[in-house]
Amino acid sequence: MTPYRNLHGNSNVVSCETIEDSIHVVFRSGMHRNYLYNHLRPGQAAVDRLKTLAAQGYGLNSYISTTIKSNYAQKW
């Protein structure tokens, strides 16, 4: 698991792990803190965007909360 760089300093994302066709994101707060996004939900294009934002270190939480919303494959 790679710590999220959080360059803007206000993200709820703590860390993430990219896998071939998915990304696992861990959030700082919330009832469920682990979310998996994959090629089925929300789709490969969205997963690729999540991976890009994770690598950049900013914008990941915003993209998830405004675009992806509850379109995740799994949460725990």
Gaussian input, Z-matrix of N, CA and C with variables (Angstrom, degrees):
# hf/3-21g

backbone

0 1
 N
 C     1     B1
 C     2     B2     1     A1
 N     3     B3     2     A2     1     D1
 C     4     B4     3     A3     2     D2
 C     5     B5     4     A4     3     D3
 N     6     B6     5     A5     4     D4
 C     7     B7     6     A6     5     D5
 C     8     B8     7     A7     6     D6
 N     9     B9     8     A8     7     D7
 C    10    B10     9     A9     8     D8
 C    11    B11    10    A10     9     D9
 N    12    B12    11    A11    10    D10
 C    13    B13    12    A12    11    D11
 C    14    B14    13    A13    12    D12
 N    15    B15    14    A14    13    D13
 C    16    B16    15    A15    14    D14
 C    17    B17    16    A16    15    D15
 N    18    B18    17    A17    16    D16
 C    19    B19    18    A18    17    D17
 C    20    B20    19    A19    18    D18
 N    21    B21    20    A20    19    D19
 C    22    B22    21    A21    20    D20
 C    23    B23    22    A22    21    D21
 N    24    B24    23    A23    22    D22
 C    25    B25    24    A24    23    D23
 C    26    B26    25    A25    24    D24
 N    27    B27    26    A26    25    D25
 C    28    B28    27    A27    26    D26
 C    29    B29    28    A28    27    D27
 N    30    B30    29    A29    28    D28
 C    31    B31    30    A30    29    D29
 C    32    B32    31    A31    30    D30
 N    33    B33    32    A32    31    D31
 C    34    B34    33    A33    32    D32
 C    35    B35    34    A34    33    D33
 N    36    B36    35    A35    34    D34
 C    37    B37    36    A36    35    D35
 C    38    B38    37    A37    36    D36
 N    39    B39    38    A38    37    D37
 C    40    B40    39    A39    38    D38
 C    41    B41    40    A40    39    D39
 N    42    B42    41    A41    40    D40
 C    43    B43    42    A42    41    D41
 C    44    B44    43    A43    42    D42
 N    45    B45    44    A44    43    D43
 C    46    B46    45    A45    44    D44
 C    47    B47    46    A46    45    D45
 N    48    B48    47    A47    46    D46
 C    49    B49    48    A48    47    D47
 C    50    B50    49    A49    48    D48
 N    51    B51    50    A50    49    D49
 C    52    B52    51    A51    50    D50
 C    53    B53    52    A52    51    D51
 N    54    B54    53    A53    52    D52
 C    55    B55    54    A54    53    D53
 C    56    B56    55    A55    54    D54
 N    57    B57    56    A56    55    D55
 C    58    B58    57    A57    56    D56
 C    59    B59    58    A58    57    D57
 N    60    B60    59    A59    58    D58
 C    61    B61    60    A60    59    D59
 C    62    B62    61    A61    60    D60
 N    63    B63    62    A62    61    D61
 C    64    B64    63    A63    62    D62
 C    65    B65    64    A64    63    D63
 N    66    B66    65    A65    64    D64
 C    67    B67    66    A66    65    D65
 C    68    B68    67    A67    66    D66
 N    69    B69    68    A68    67    D67
 C    70    B70    69    A69    68    D68
 C    71    B71    70    A70    69    D69
 N    72    B72    71    A71    70    D70
 C    73    B73    72    A72    71    D71
 C    74    B74    73    A73    72    D72
 N    75    B75    74    A74    73    D73
 C    76    B76    75    A75    74    D74
 C    77    B77    76    A76    75    D75
 N    78    B78    77    A77    76    D76
 C    79    B79    78    A78    77    D77
 C    80    B80    79    A79    78    D78
 N    81    B81    80    A80    79    D79
 C    82    B82    81    A81    80    D80
 C    83    B83    82    A82    81    D81
 N    84    B84    83    A83    82    D82
 C    85    B85    84    A84    83    D83
 C    86    B86    85    A85    84    D84
 N    87    B87    86    A86    85    D85
 C    88    B88    87    A87    86    D86
 C    89    B89    88    A88    87    D87
 N    90    B90    89    A89    88    D88
 C    91    B91    90    A90    89    D89
 C    92    B92    91    A91    90    D90
 N    93    B93    92    A92    91    D91
 C    94    B94    93    A93    92    D92
 C    95    B95    94    A94    93    D93
 N    96    B96    95    A95    94    D94
 C    97    B97    96    A96    95    D95
 C    98    B98    97    A97    96    D96
 N    99    B99    98    A98    97    D97
 C   100   B100    99    A99    98    D98
 C   101   B101   100   A100    99    D99
 N   102   B102   101   A101   100   D100
 C   103   B103   102   A102   101   D101
 C   104   B104   103   A103   102   D102
 N   105   B105   104   A104   103   D103
 C   106   B106   105   A105   104   D104
 C   107   B107   106   A106   105   D105
 N   108   B108   107   A107   106   D106
 C   109   B109   108   A108   107   D107
 C   110   B110   109   A109   108   D108
 N   111   B111   110   A110   109   D109
 C   112   B112   111   A111   110   D110
 C   113   B113   112   A112   111   D111
 N   114   B114   113   A113   112   D112
 C   115   B115   114   A114   113   D113
 C   116   B116   115   A115   114   D114
 N   117   B117   116   A116   115   D115
 C   118   B118   117   A117   116   D116
 C   119   B119   118   A118   117   D117
 N   120   B120   119   A119   118   D118
 C   121   B121   120   A120   119   D119
 C   122   B122   121   A121   120   D120
 N   123   B123   122   A122   121   D121
 C   124   B124   123   A123   122   D122
 C   125   B125   124   A124   123   D123
 N   126   B126   125   A125   124   D124
 C   127   B127   126   A126   125   D125
 C   128   B128   127   A127   126   D126
 N   129   B129   128   A128   127   D127
 C   130   B130   129   A129   128   D128
 C   131   B131   130   A130   129   D129
 N   132   B132   131   A131   130   D130
 C   133   B133   132   A132   131   D131
 C   134   B134   133   A133   132   D132
 N   135   B135   134   A134   133   D133
 C   136   B136   135   A135   134   D134
 C   137   B137   136   A136   135   D135
 N   138   B138   137   A137   136   D136
 C   139   B139   138   A138   137   D137
 C   140   B140   139   A139   138   D138
 N   141   B141   140   A140   139   D139
 C   142   B142   141   A141   140   D140
 C   143   B143   142   A142   141   D141
 N   144   B144   143   A143   142   D142
 C   145   B145   144   A144   143   D143
 C   146   B146   145   A145   144   D144
 N   147   B147   146   A146   145   D145
 C   148   B148   147   A147   146   D146
 C   149   B149   148   A148   147   D147
 N   150   B150   149   A149   148   D148
 C   151   B151   150   A150   149   D149
 C   152   B152   151   A151   150   D150
 N   153   B153   152   A152   151   D151
 C   154   B154   153   A153   152   D152
 C   155   B155   154   A154   153   D153
 N   156   B156   155   A155   154   D154
 C   157   B157   156   A156   155   D155
 C   158   B158   157   A157   156   D156
 N   159   B159   158   A158   157   D157
 C   160   B160   159   A159   158   D158
 C   161   B161   160   A160   159   D159
 N   162   B162   161   A161   160   D160
 C   163   B163   162   A162   161   D161
 C   164   B164   163   A163   162   D162
 N   165   B165   164   A164   163   D163
 C   166   B166   165   A165   164   D164
 C   167   B167   166   A166   165   D165
 N   168   B168   167   A167   166   D166
 C   169   B169   168   A168   167   D167
 C   170   B170   169   A169   168   D168
 N   171   B171   170   A170   169   D169
 C   172   B172   171   A171   170   D170
 C   173   B173   172   A172   171   D171
 N   174   B174   173   A173   172   D172
 C   175   B175   174   A174   173   D173
 C   176   B176   175   A175   174   D174
 N   177   B177   176   A176   175   D175
 C   178   B178   177   A177   176   D176
 C   179   B179   178   A178   177   D177
 N   180   B180   179   A179   178   D178
 C   181   B181   180   A180   179   D179
 C   182   B182   181   A181   180   D180
 N   183   B183   182   A182   181   D181
 C   184   B184   183   A183   182   D182
 C   185   B185   184   A184   183   D183
 N   186   B186   185   A185   184   D184
 C   187   B187   186   A186   185   D185
 C   188   B188   187   A187   186   D186
 N   189   B189   188   A188   187   D187
 C   190   B190   189   A189   188   D188
 C   191   B191   190   A190   189   D189
 N   192   B192   191   A191   190   D190
 C   193   B193   192   A192   191   D191
 C   194   B194   193   A193   192   D192
 N   195   B195   194   A194   193   D193
 C   196   B196   195   A195   194   D194
 C   197   B197   196   A196   195   D195
 N   198   B198   197   A197   196   D196
 C   199   B199   198   A198   197   D197
 C   200   B200   199   A199   198   D198
 N   201   B201   200   A200   199   D199
 C   202   B202   201   A201   200   D200
 C   203   B203   202   A202   201   D201
 N   204   B204   203   A203   202   D202
 C   205   B205   204   A204   203   D203
 C   206   B206   205   A205   204   D204
 N   207   B207   206   A206   205   D205
 C   208   B208   207   A207   206   D206
 C   209   B209   208   A208   207   D207
 N   210   B210   209   A209   208   D208
 C   211   B211   210   A210   209   D209
 C   212   B212   211   A211   210   D210
 N   213   B213   212   A212   211   D211
 C   214   B214   213   A213   212   D212
 C   215   B215   214   A214   213   D213
 N   216   B216   215   A215   214   D214
 C   217   B217   216   A216   215   D215
 C   218   B218   217   A217   216   D216
 N   219   B219   218   A218   217   D217
 C   220   B220   219   A219   218   D218
 C   221   B221   220   A220   219   D219
 N   222   B222   221   A221   220   D220
 C   223   B223   222   A222   221   D221
 C   224   B224   223   A223   222   D222
 N   225   B225   224   A224   223   D223
 C   226   B226   225   A225   224   D224
 C   227   B227   226   A226   225   D225

   B1=1.4442
   B2=1.5265
   B3=1.3056
   B4=1.4606
   B5=1.5233
   B6=1.3254
   B7=1.4628
   B8=1.5351
   B9=1.3182
   B10=1.4579
   B11=1.5232
   B12=1.3180
   B13=1.4626
   B14=1.5219
   B15=1.3209
   B16=1.4689
   B17=1.5315
   B18=1.3024
   B19=1.4597
   B20=1.5208
   B21=1.3142
   B22=1.4734
   B23=1.5214
   B24=1.3325
   B25=1.4512
   B26=1.5095
   B27=1.3232
   B28=1.4693
   B29=1.5234
   B30=1.3153
   B31=1.4584
   B32=1.5218
   B33=1.3017
   B34=1.4605
   B35=1.5366
   B36=1.3270
   B37=1.4635
   B38=1.5259
   B39=1.3321
   B40=1.4642
   B41=1.5201
   B42=1.3256
   B43=1.4602
   B44=1.5184
   B45=1.3267
   B46=1.4542
   B47=1.5202
   B48=1.3081
   B49=1.4564
   B50=1.5193
   B51=1.3077
   B52=1.4563
   B53=1.5170
   B54=1.3041
   B55=1.4545
   B56=1.5265
   B57=1.2960
   B58=1.4626
   B59=1.5242
   B60=1.3146
   B61=1.4654
   B62=1.5188
   B63=1.3417
   B64=1.4572
   B65=1.5227
   B66=1.3216
   B67=1.4613
   B68=1.5257
   B69=1.3188
   B70=1.4622
   B71=1.5307
   B72=1.3231
   B73=1.4637
   B74=1.5234
   B75=1.3335
   B76=1.4648
   B77=1.5217
   B78=1.3319
   B79=1.4599
   B80=1.5234
   B81=1.3158
   B82=1.4632
   B83=1.5264
   B84=1.3257
   B85=1.4628
   B86=1.5170
   B87=1.3041
   B88=1.4533
   B89=1.5173
   B90=1.3140
   B91=1.4616
   B92=1.5301
   B93=1.3187
   B94=1.4582
   B95=1.5200
   B96=1.3130
   B97=1.4650
   B98=1.5187
   B99=1.3197
   B100=1.4597
   B101=1.5174
   B102=1.3274
   B103=1.4608
   B104=1.5159
   B105=1.3144
   B106=1.4512
   B107=1.5207
   B108=1.3182
   B109=1.4606
   B110=1.5248
   B111=1.3451
   B112=1.4637
   B113=1.5247
   B114=1.3374
   B115=1.4698
   B116=1.5269
   B117=1.3203
   B118=1.4654
   B119=1.5255
   B120=1.3166
   B121=1.4645
   B122=1.5033
   B123=1.2460
   B124=1.4578
   B125=1.5267
   B126=1.3313
   B127=1.4629
   B128=1.5162
   B129=1.3220
   B130=1.4641
   B131=1.5270
   B132=1.3176
   B133=1.4734
   B134=1.5293
   B135=1.3187
   B136=1.4628
   B137=1.5289
   B138=1.3296
   B139=1.4670
   B140=1.5266
   B141=1.3108
   B142=1.4609
   B143=1.5298
   B144=1.3182
   B145=1.4658
   B146=1.5241
   B147=1.3297
   B148=1.4697
   B149=1.5226
   B150=1.3134
   B151=1.4693
   B152=1.5226
   B153=1.3216
   B154=1.4658
   B155=1.5205
   B156=1.3242
   B157=1.4623
   B158=1.5285
   B159=1.3173
   B160=1.4630
   B161=1.5264
   B162=1.3117
   B163=1.4633
   B164=1.5290
   B165=1.3398
   B166=1.4662
   B167=1.5221
   B168=1.3298
   B169=1.4563
   B170=1.5131
   B171=1.3215
   B172=1.4620
   B173=1.5294
   B174=1.3290
   B175=1.4518
   B176=1.5239
   B177=1.3104
   B178=1.4700
   B179=1.5253
   B180=1.3091
   B181=1.4610
   B182=1.5255
   B183=1.3202
   B184=1.4736
   B185=1.5174
   B186=1.3202
   B187=1.4643
   B188=1.5293
   B189=1.3156
   B190=1.4660
   B191=1.5274
   B192=1.3165
   B193=1.4666
   B194=1.5256
   B195=1.3329
   B196=1.4700
   B197=1.5276
   B198=1.3128
   B199=1.4674
   B200=1.5207
   B201=1.3083
   B202=1.4691
   B203=1.5304
   B204=1.3086
   B205=1.4712
   B206=1.5302
   B207=1.3209
   B208=1.4739
   B209=1.5238
   B210=1.3020
   B211=1.4682
   B212=1.5387
   B213=1.3135
   B214=1.4609
   B215=1.5255
   B216=1.3092
   B217=1.4655
   B218=1.5239
   B219=1.3297
   B220=1.4690
   B221=1.5131
   B222=1.3366
   B223=1.4618
   B224=1.5202
   B225=1.3326
   B226=1.4618
   B227=1.5116
   A1=106.96
   A2=116.12
   A3=121.92
   A4=110.10
   A5=117.97
   A6=118.82
   A7=110.21
   A8=116.00
   A9=121.62
   A10=108.24
   A11=117.69
   A12=122.10
   A13=113.25
   A14=119.18
   A15=123.32
   A16=112.01
   A17=116.58
   A18=121.78
   A19=113.86
   A20=118.59
   A21=120.57
   A22=111.76
   A23=117.75
   A24=121.96
   A25=116.90
   A26=119.05
   A27=119.44
   A28=113.05
   A29=118.06
   A30=121.08
   A31=111.70
   A32=115.41
   A33=121.96
   A34=110.47
   A35=118.16
   A36=122.40
   A37=109.23
   A38=116.18
   A39=122.20
   A40=110.51
   A41=116.31
   A42=120.70
   A43=110.23
   A44=115.08
   A45=120.14
   A46=109.54
   A47=114.10
   A48=121.19
   A49=107.67
   A50=116.30
   A51=119.86
   A52=109.55
   A53=115.02
   A54=124.05
   A55=104.88
   A56=119.20
   A57=123.14
   A58=114.36
   A59=117.64
   A60=120.76
   A61=112.76
   A62=116.27
   A63=119.02
   A64=111.50
   A65=114.35
   A66=121.65
   A67=107.95
   A68=115.62
   A69=123.53
   A70=105.80
   A71=116.68
   A72=122.00
   A73=108.77
   A74=116.07
   A75=122.23
   A76=107.94
   A77=115.58
   A78=122.14
   A79=110.43
   A80=116.00
   A81=123.20
   A82=111.90
   A83=116.69
   A84=119.90
   A85=110.80
   A86=114.50
   A87=121.15
   A88=110.53
   A89=115.62
   A90=120.26
   A91=110.81
   A92=116.57
   A93=122.75
   A94=106.70
   A95=117.14
   A96=119.87
   A97=113.43
   A98=118.45
   A99=122.93
   A100=110.23
   A101=116.18
   A102=121.75
   A103=109.56
   A104=115.37
   A105=121.59
   A106=108.26
   A107=115.65
   A108=123.26
   A109=106.03
   A110=117.48
   A111=118.61
   A112=112.30
   A113=115.59
   A114=121.83
   A115=112.61
   A116=117.53
   A117=120.92
   A118=111.63
   A119=115.79
   A120=121.49
   A121=108.44
   A122=120.87
   A123=130.96
   A124=113.96
   A125=117.70
   A126=121.07
   A127=111.00
   A128=116.11
   A129=120.67
   A130=113.07
   A131=118.52
   A132=120.17
   A133=110.70
   A134=117.15
   A135=121.00
   A136=110.74
   A137=117.49
   A138=121.38
   A139=110.12
   A140=117.20
   A141=120.57
   A142=110.69
   A143=117.34
   A144=121.56
   A145=110.45
   A146=117.47
   A147=121.28
   A148=110.51
   A149=117.01
   A150=121.27
   A151=111.01
   A152=116.61
   A153=120.73
   A154=110.76
   A155=116.74
   A156=121.04
   A157=111.20
   A158=117.31
   A159=121.09
   A160=110.34
   A161=117.24
   A162=121.48
   A163=111.01
   A164=117.56
   A165=121.73
   A166=112.06
   A167=116.74
   A168=120.60
   A169=114.76
   A170=117.16
   A171=119.75
   A172=110.21
   A173=115.13
   A174=121.03
   A175=115.69
   A176=118.02
   A177=121.04
   A178=111.56
   A179=117.66
   A180=120.94
   A181=111.35
   A182=117.19
   A183=120.96
   A184=112.01
   A185=116.34
   A186=120.09
   A187=110.72
   A188=116.51
   A189=119.70
   A190=110.46
   A191=117.60
   A192=119.63
   A193=113.69
   A194=118.19
   A195=119.50
   A196=113.88
   A197=117.69
   A198=120.60
   A199=112.75
   A200=116.81
   A201=121.21
   A202=111.32
   A203=115.64
   A204=123.74
   A205=110.88
   A206=119.35
   A207=121.32
   A208=112.31
   A209=117.78
   A210=121.72
   A211=110.24
   A212=116.69
   A213=123.35
   A214=109.09
   A215=115.73
   A216=120.24
   A217=111.42
   A218=116.20
   A219=120.22
   A220=109.93
   A221=116.41
   A222=121.04
   A223=108.56
   A224=114.78
   A225=119.96
   A226=110.17
   D1=129.54
   D2=-178.97
   D3=-100.10
   D4=128.63
   D5=176.23
   D6=-61.63
   D7=138.69
   D8=178.32
   D9=-76.35
   D10=131.72
   D11=-174.14
   D12=-68.45
   D13=-29.11
   D14=174.03
   D15=48.48
   D16=57.67
   D17=-175.33
   D18=-62.88
   D19=-26.48
   D20=178.13
   D21=-88.09
   D22=-11.41
   D23=173.26
   D24=79.23
   D25=6.07
   D26=-176.23
   D27=-128.98
   D28=23.40
   D29=-176.78
   D30=-87.09
   D31=148.52
   D32=174.05
   D33=-87.09
   D34=-5.54
   D35=179.43
   D36=-80.59
   D37=130.54
   D38=178.64
   D39=-98.25
   D40=-47.83
   D41=-177.42
   D42=-155.98
   D43=168.27
   D44=178.40
   D45=-155.13
   D46=158.43
   D47=178.77
   D48=-137.44
   D49=124.19
   D50=178.06
   D51=-95.36
   D52=136.94
   D53=178.15
   D54=-125.65
   D55=164.10
   D56=-174.04
   D57=-34.96
   D58=-64.51
   D59=-175.35
   D60=-115.88
   D61=24.05
   D62=-178.55
   D63=-154.49
   D64=171.05
   D65=174.68
   D66=-142.34
   D67=135.17
   D68=178.24
   D69=-105.96
   D70=122.91
   D71=-177.62
   D72=-117.93
   D73=133.88
   D74=176.83
   D75=-110.91
   D76=127.26
   D77=-179.49
   D78=-100.66
   D79=154.27
   D80=-178.90
   D81=-69.86
   D82=-36.85
   D83=-176.15
   D84=-139.47
   D85=168.39
   D86=-179.74
   D87=120.49
   D88=159.79
   D89=-179.56
   D90=-61.46
   D91=-43.44
   D92=174.34
   D93=-111.86
   D94=130.12
   D95=-175.93
   D96=-107.87
   D97=-16.99
   D98=-179.26
   D99=-106.98
   D100=127.54
   D101=179.44
   D102=-131.40
   D103=137.33
   D104=176.29
   D105=-112.87
   D106=129.67
   D107=176.62
   D108=-118.90
   D109=129.44
   D110=-176.63
   D111=-137.70
   D112=-173.15
   D113=-175.78
   D114=-64.55
   D115=-20.92
   D116=177.29
   D117=-86.13
   D118=-45.94
   D119=179.83
   D120=-137.61
   D121=111.70
   D122=14.24
   D123=-96.72
   D124=5.76
   D125=-179.56
   D126=116.51
   D127=156.69
   D128=-174.01
   D129=-64.06
   D130=-38.37
   D131=179.60
   D132=-61.65
   D133=-43.23
   D134=178.96
   D135=-67.32
   D136=-40.01
   D137=178.17
   D138=-62.82
   D139=-41.94
   D140=177.79
   D141=-61.23
   D142=-39.83
   D143=177.34
   D144=-65.90
   D145=-42.22
   D146=177.30
   D147=-60.21
   D148=-42.18
   D149=179.38
   D150=-63.59
   D151=-41.31
   D152=178.64
   D153=-62.98
   D154=-46.39
   D155=179.69
   D156=-64.54
   D157=-38.27
   D158=177.88
   D159=-62.63
   D160=-42.60
   D161=179.69
   D162=-66.76
   D163=-35.05
   D164=179.27
   D165=-70.73
   D166=-30.84
   D167=179.71
   D168=87.44
   D169=11.21
   D170=174.44
   D171=-154.98
   D172=151.07
   D173=177.17
   D174=91.90
   D175=-8.11
   D176=-176.26
   D177=-66.06
   D178=-51.18
   D179=-179.17
   D180=-61.37
   D181=-42.34
   D182=179.19
   D183=-62.32
   D184=-44.41
   D185=-179.80
   D186=-63.64
   D187=-41.39
   D188=178.70
   D189=-65.17
   D190=-46.19
   D191=-175.49
   D192=-73.31
   D193=-26.69
   D194=-177.90
   D195=-99.99
   D196=-29.48
   D197=-174.28
   D198=-111.57
   D199=-50.49
   D200=-176.64
   D201=-75.31
   D202=-43.63
   D203=-179.47
   D204=51.66
   D205=-119.45
   D206=-176.27
   D207=-97.00
   D208=18.90
   D209=-178.78
   D210=-90.02
   D211=63.81
   D212=-179.93
   D213=-111.82
   D214=161.49
   D215=179.58
   D216=-83.72
   D217=-36.09
   D218=-176.80
   D219=-159.66
   D220=149.23
   D221=172.91
   D222=-139.59
   D223=149.42
   D224=177.98
   D225=-156.64

